[in-house]
Amino acid sequence: MSQTRPSTNHSASTAPREVKKDKRRHGIRWAPLNIGLERRLQTLLVLAHTLTIALFLAFFFFTCAIPLTWPLLLPYLIYITLFSTAPTSGMLKGRSDFLRSLPIWKIYTAYFPAKLHRSEPLLPTRKYIFGYHPHGIISHGAFAAFATDALDFSKLFPGITNTLLTLDANFRIPFYREYAMAMGVASVSRESCENLLTKGGADGEGMGRAITIVIGGARESLDSLPHSLRLVLKRRKGFVKLAIRTGADLVPVLAFGENDLYEQVRSDEHPIIYKLQMLVKRLMGFTIPLFHARGIFNYDVGLMPYRRPLNIVVGRPIQVVRQQDRDKIDDDYIDRLHAEYVRELENLWDQWKDVFAQDRTSELEIVA
């Protein structure tokens, strides 16, 4: 396969890569006091993004403590709990291109730094499902590339409106849901996916639309170990069926460095912890990896991601023939598309692993 470098944005600053921790060294390495303002701003914005849900929840509980706000809060809570369909309507209600394009997001992406690379242009006369791999711990790369325009998605893929998808439960969090929708994020429910890809767009039927799904989901986050790439994909075929029903082309996306941003407790070395994590996933729909990275003022302890490069490579589209009738979708066609998708993902890994994953300790592994 040709080693031609994909198109890329050059807006991310060249912040130095985080120095690996010396395992022979004991104690905590503290950050120096004379760090420049730019790097302090980068740290502040990444911290704010990491704590976004917690910050909005804190603000909500603060307003609950003020009786004067109750006449507004009560109708609002009833509305978002029982009546609101905005996150699943496919109409992109509340989406703000102004917010998505604010200069603060370029400061955020410069923290790692993050870059978006394009294998080839995508036609605005088609619709697309971007499959993002790997999930990582918090999916910082997916947010940077597809929920903001800091990495120049609109320039690399003109005429395409992309929507990053997340759990439907996130749109039940007061105030946070408005922020998420303003960033162009929507629910990952089947209704939402189908509406986004069959409504609106250039022709009113979804042309020029794209959605980004983190295929591996919560289960894959437990395998997010530095310098490795283990993808939960073998039995994940729902996104392929969705593509066939809506006529959306499949586009694999591989984020080199996503798994390097945090360290976590290895589930295979702690079976009891793993069983508890899977129980939480079954009961609540998400899981809780036991992870750590760096802190605000130190390089060894905390929940801030490491400053390590993120290179998000968008692969070549796999054309899909639409079949609206769910009962008539051929299983062989699903398997064929899925196999082709996996091959393209493997091609991306083979093509760019020696460029973006030079310090890998294992090769790409695709599991159940």
C-alpha positions as CSV (number, residue, x, y, z in Angstrom):
1,M,0.0,0.0,0.0
2,S,1.3,3.5,-0.9
3,Q,2.8,5.5,2.0
4,T,1.5,8.8,0.8
5,R,0.9,11.1,3.7
6,P,-2.8,12.0,4.2
7,S,-4.0,15.6,4.1
8,T,-3.8,17.2,7.5
9,N,-4.5,20.5,9.3
10,H,-1.4,22.4,10.6
11,S,-3.2,24.5,13.2
12,A,-2.2,22.5,16.3
13,S,0.9,23.9,18.1
14,T,3.9,21.7,18.5
15,A,3.7,21.3,22.3
16,P,6.5,19.0,23.4
17,R,5.6,15.4,24.1
18,E,5.1,14.4,27.7
19,V,8.3,12.8,29.1
20,K,7.7,9.2,29.9
21,K,7.8,8.4,33.6
22,D,11.1,6.8,34.7
23,K,9.9,3.6,36.6
24,R,13.2,3.6,38.6
25,R,12.4,7.0,39.9
26,H,10.5,7.4,43.2
27,G,8.3,10.3,44.3
28,I,6.2,12.8,42.5
29,R,7.7,15.1,39.8
30,W,6.2,18.6,40.3
31,A,5.7,21.0,37.4
32,P,8.0,24.1,37.5
33,L,6.5,27.5,38.4
34,N,7.8,29.3,35.3
35,I,5.5,27.5,32.8
36,G,4.3,29.9,30.1
37,L,0.8,31.3,29.9
38,E,-0.1,29.4,26.7
39,R,0.6,26.0,28.3
40,R,-1.3,27.0,31.4
41,L,-4.3,27.9,29.3
42,Q,-4.1,24.5,27.5
43,T,-4.1,22.8,30.8
44,L,-7.1,24.8,32.1
45,L,-9.2,24.0,29.0
46,V,-8.4,20.3,29.1
47,L,-9.3,20.2,32.8
48,A,-12.6,22.1,32.1
49,H,-13.5,19.6,29.4
50,T,-12.6,16.6,31.5
51,L,-14.8,17.9,34.3
52,T,-17.6,19.2,32.1
53,I,-20.4,17.0,33.4
54,A,-19.3,17.5,37.0
55,L,-19.2,21.2,36.6
56,F,-22.7,21.4,35.1
57,L,-24.1,19.1,37.8
58,A,-22.5,21.3,40.4
59,F,-24.2,24.4,38.9
60,F,-27.5,22.5,38.7
61,F,-27.4,21.6,42.4
62,F,-26.4,25.2,43.2
63,T,-29.5,26.5,41.5
64,C,-31.6,24.0,43.3
65,A,-30.4,25.5,46.5
66,I,-32.0,28.9,45.5
67,P,-35.8,28.8,46.0
68,L,-36.2,31.7,43.5
69,T,-35.1,29.4,40.7
70,W,-37.6,26.6,41.4
71,P,-40.5,28.0,39.3
72,L,-38.1,27.7,36.3
73,L,-36.3,24.5,37.3
74,L,-39.4,22.4,37.8
75,P,-40.9,22.9,34.3
76,Y,-37.4,22.5,32.8
77,L,-36.8,19.2,34.5
78,I,-40.3,17.9,33.5
79,Y,-39.6,19.0,29.9
80,I,-36.2,17.3,29.5
81,T,-37.3,14.2,31.3
82,L,-40.7,13.6,29.6
83,F,-41.1,15.7,26.4
84,S,-37.8,16.8,24.8
85,T,-36.9,15.0,21.6
86,A,-34.2,17.4,20.4
87,P,-31.2,15.0,20.9
88,T,-32.9,12.3,18.7
89,S,-34.9,14.4,16.2
90,G,-32.1,14.7,13.7
91,M,-32.8,18.4,13.2
92,L,-29.6,19.6,14.9
93,K,-31.5,21.8,17.2
94,G,-29.3,24.1,19.2
95,R,-26.2,23.4,17.2
96,S,-23.9,26.5,17.3
97,D,-21.2,26.8,14.6
98,F,-20.0,29.8,16.5
99,L,-19.4,27.8,19.7
100,R,-17.7,25.0,17.8
101,S,-15.3,27.4,16.1
102,L,-14.2,29.4,19.1
103,P,-10.4,29.9,19.3
104,I,-10.3,28.2,22.8
105,W,-10.7,24.8,21.0
106,K,-7.4,25.3,19.2
107,I,-5.8,25.9,22.5
108,Y,-7.4,22.7,23.8
109,T,-6.1,20.6,20.9
110,A,-2.6,22.1,21.2
111,Y,-2.3,20.5,24.7
112,F,-1.6,17.1,23.2
113,P,-1.2,18.2,20.3
114,A,-4.0,16.7,18.2
115,K,-4.1,16.6,14.4
116,L,-6.7,15.4,11.9
117,H,-5.5,13.6,8.8
118,R,-7.5,12.8,5.6
119,S,-6.9,9.8,3.4
120,E,-9.0,11.2,0.6
121,P,-11.8,13.7,0.0
122,L,-15.4,12.8,0.7
123,L,-18.2,13.8,-1.6
124,P,-20.9,16.1,-0.1
125,T,-23.4,14.3,-2.2
126,R,-23.2,11.2,0.0
127,K,-23.9,10.4,3.6
128,Y,-21.5,8.8,6.0
129,I,-21.0,6.8,9.2
130,F,-17.6,7.5,10.8
131,G,-16.5,4.6,13.0
132,Y,-14.1,6.0,15.6
133,H,-11.5,3.7,17.1
134,P,-10.4,3.3,19.9
135,H,-12.7,4.5,22.6
136,G,-9.9,5.3,25.0
137,I,-10.8,6.5,28.5
138,I,-12.6,9.8,27.6
139,S,-12.3,9.9,23.8
140,H,-10.5,13.3,23.7
141,G,-9.7,12.8,20.0
142,A,-13.3,12.2,19.0
143,F,-14.4,15.4,20.8
144,A,-11.5,17.5,19.3
145,A,-12.0,16.3,15.7
146,F,-15.8,16.0,15.5
147,A,-17.4,18.2,18.2
148,T,-15.3,21.2,17.4
149,D,-13.8,22.6,14.3
150,A,-10.4,23.2,15.9
151,L,-8.8,20.5,13.6
152,D,-10.4,22.0,10.5
153,F,-12.9,19.3,9.7
154,S,-15.0,21.8,7.7
155,K,-11.9,22.6,5.5
156,L,-10.8,19.0,5.0
157,F,-14.4,17.8,4.3
158,P,-16.3,20.7,2.9
159,G,-20.0,20.4,2.5
160,I,-20.3,17.7,5.2
161,T,-22.1,18.2,8.5
162,N,-20.8,15.7,11.1
163,T,-22.5,14.9,14.4
164,L,-20.6,13.2,17.2
165,L,-22.9,10.7,19.1
166,T,-22.9,9.9,22.8
167,L,-25.1,8.0,25.3
168,D,-28.7,9.1,25.5
169,A,-28.5,9.2,29.3
170,N,-26.2,12.3,28.9
171,F,-29.1,14.3,27.6
172,R,-30.9,13.8,30.8
173,I,-28.3,15.8,32.7
174,P,-29.7,19.3,33.4
175,F,-27.9,22.2,31.6
176,Y,-25.2,19.8,30.2
177,R,-27.6,18.7,27.5
178,E,-27.9,22.2,26.1
179,Y,-24.1,22.6,26.0
180,A,-23.7,19.2,24.3
181,M,-26.3,20.0,21.7
182,A,-24.7,23.4,21.1
183,M,-21.4,21.5,20.3
184,G,-23.3,19.5,17.7
185,V,-23.5,16.3,19.8
186,A,-26.5,14.0,19.6
187,S,-27.8,10.7,21.0
188,V,-26.4,7.4,19.8
189,S,-29.9,5.8,19.9
190,R,-31.1,4.1,16.8
191,E,-33.9,6.6,16.3
192,S,-31.3,9.5,16.5
193,C,-28.9,7.8,14.0
194,E,-31.7,7.1,11.5
195,N,-33.1,10.6,11.7
196,L,-29.7,12.3,11.3
197,L,-29.0,10.2,8.2
198,T,-32.5,10.4,6.6
199,K,-33.6,14.0,7.4
200,G,-32.2,17.4,6.6
201,G,-29.0,17.8,4.6
202,A,-28.7,19.1,1.0
203,D,-31.7,17.2,-0.3
204,G,-33.8,16.9,2.9
205,E,-32.9,13.2,3.0
206,G,-29.6,13.3,4.8
207,M,-27.2,14.0,1.9
208,G,-24.1,15.8,3.2
209,R,-24.7,14.5,6.7
210,A,-22.4,12.3,8.7
211,I,-22.4,10.8,12.2
212,T,-19.5,9.7,14.3
213,I,-20.0,6.6,16.5
214,V,-17.3,5.3,18.9
215,I,-17.9,1.7,17.9
216,G,-16.1,-0.1,20.8
217,G,-18.2,1.8,23.4
218,A,-17.8,1.4,27.2
219,R,-16.5,-2.2,26.9
220,E,-13.5,-1.1,24.9
221,S,-12.5,1.5,27.5
222,L,-11.4,-1.4,29.7
223,D,-8.8,-2.3,27.1
224,S,-7.4,1.2,26.8
225,L,-3.8,0.5,27.6
226,P,-0.8,2.7,26.5
227,H,1.1,1.7,23.4
228,S,-1.4,-1.0,22.4
229,L,-4.6,-1.1,20.3
230,R,-7.2,-3.7,21.2
231,L,-10.6,-3.1,19.5
232,V,-14.0,-4.5,20.4
233,L,-15.3,-5.0,16.9
234,K,-15.8,-8.7,15.8
235,R,-19.4,-8.9,16.8
236,R,-20.2,-5.2,16.5
237,K,-22.4,-5.1,13.3
238,G,-25.2,-2.8,14.3
239,F,-23.5,0.2,12.6
240,V,-23.2,-1.8,9.4
241,K,-26.9,-2.6,9.5
242,L,-27.6,1.1,10.1
243,A,-25.5,2.0,7.1
244,I,-27.5,-0.4,4.9
245,R,-30.8,0.9,6.1
246,T,-29.9,4.6,5.5
247,G,-27.5,4.2,2.5
248,A,-24.6,5.8,4.4
249,D,-21.1,4.9,3.4
250,L,-18.8,3.5,6.1
251,V,-15.6,5.5,7.0
252,P,-13.2,4.0,9.5
253,V,-11.3,6.4,11.7
254,L,-8.2,5.4,13.7
255,A,-6.9,7.6,16.5
256,F,-3.3,7.0,17.1
257,G,-2.4,8.0,20.7
258,E,-5.9,7.9,22.2
259,N,-4.9,4.9,24.4
260,D,-1.7,6.6,25.5
261,L,-3.4,9.5,27.3
262,Y,-4.0,7.6,30.5
263,E,-2.8,4.6,32.5
264,Q,-5.3,2.2,34.1
265,V,-5.5,-0.9,36.2
266,R,-5.2,-3.9,34.0
267,S,-8.5,-5.9,34.1
268,D,-6.7,-9.2,33.3
269,E,-4.6,-8.8,36.4
270,H,-7.5,-8.0,38.7
271,P,-10.5,-10.3,37.9
272,I,-12.6,-9.1,40.8
273,I,-12.3,-5.5,39.7
274,Y,-13.2,-6.5,36.2
275,K,-16.3,-8.4,37.3
276,L,-17.5,-5.3,39.2
277,Q,-16.8,-3.1,36.2
278,M,-18.9,-5.4,34.0
279,L,-21.7,-5.4,36.6
280,V,-21.8,-1.6,36.5
281,K,-21.9,-1.7,32.7
282,R,-24.9,-4.1,32.7
283,L,-26.8,-2.1,35.3
284,M,-26.0,1.4,34.1
285,G,-24.9,1.1,30.5
286,F,-21.4,2.5,31.1
287,T,-18.3,1.3,32.9
288,I,-15.8,2.9,35.1
289,P,-12.1,2.2,34.3
290,L,-9.7,2.7,37.2
291,F,-7.3,5.2,35.5
292,H,-4.9,7.9,36.3
293,A,-2.4,10.1,34.4
294,R,-1.0,13.5,35.5
295,G,-2.2,16.3,37.7
296,I,-2.5,20.0,37.3
297,F,0.8,20.7,39.1
298,N,2.6,17.4,38.8
299,Y,3.4,14.8,36.1
300,D,2.6,11.6,37.9
301,V,-0.7,11.7,39.9
302,G,-4.1,12.9,38.7
303,L,-6.9,12.6,36.2
304,M,-5.5,15.0,33.6
305,P,-4.4,13.3,30.3
306,Y,-0.8,13.1,29.5
307,R,0.6,15.5,26.9
308,R,1.0,12.9,24.2
309,P,0.3,13.4,20.4
310,L,-3.1,12.5,19.0
311,N,-3.2,11.7,15.3
312,I,-6.7,11.0,14.0
313,V,-6.6,9.4,10.6
314,V,-9.9,9.3,8.5
315,G,-9.8,6.3,6.2
316,R,-11.3,5.7,2.8
317,P,-15.1,5.4,2.5
318,I,-16.7,2.0,1.8
319,Q,-19.7,2.5,-0.4
320,V,-23.0,0.9,0.8
321,V,-26.1,0.0,-1.2
322,R,-29.2,1.1,0.6
323,Q,-31.9,-1.4,1.7
324,Q,-34.7,0.2,3.8
325,D,-36.6,-3.0,4.6
326,R,-35.0,-4.4,7.7
327,D,-36.4,-7.9,7.1
328,K,-34.8,-8.1,3.7
329,I,-31.2,-7.1,4.6
330,D,-29.0,-10.0,3.5
331,D,-26.7,-11.4,6.3
332,D,-24.0,-12.2,3.8
333,Y,-24.0,-8.5,2.7
334,I,-23.6,-7.4,6.3
335,D,-20.7,-9.8,6.9
336,R,-19.1,-8.7,3.6
337,L,-19.3,-5.0,4.5
338,H,-18.1,-5.7,8.0
339,A,-15.1,-7.6,6.7
340,E,-14.3,-4.9,4.3
341,Y,-14.5,-2.3,7.1
342,V,-12.1,-4.3,9.2
343,R,-9.7,-4.7,6.3
344,E,-9.6,-0.9,5.8
345,L,-9.0,-0.4,9.5
346,E,-6.1,-2.8,9.4
347,N,-4.8,-1.0,6.3
348,L,-4.8,2.3,8.2
349,W,-2.9,0.6,11.0
350,D,-0.3,-1.0,8.7
351,Q,0.1,2.2,6.8
352,W,0.6,4.6,9.7
353,K,1.8,2.5,12.7
354,D,5.5,3.3,11.9
355,V,4.7,7.0,11.7
356,F,2.3,7.5,14.6
357,A,2.8,4.4,16.8
358,Q,6.6,3.9,16.8
359,D,6.7,3.1,20.6
360,R,3.9,0.4,20.3
361,T,4.4,-2.8,22.4
362,S,1.9,-4.9,20.3
363,E,0.1,-4.9,17.0
364,L,-3.6,-4.1,16.3
365,E,-5.9,-6.8,17.9
366,I,-9.6,-7.1,17.1
367,V,-11.6,-9.0,19.7
368,A,-15.3,-9.8,20.3
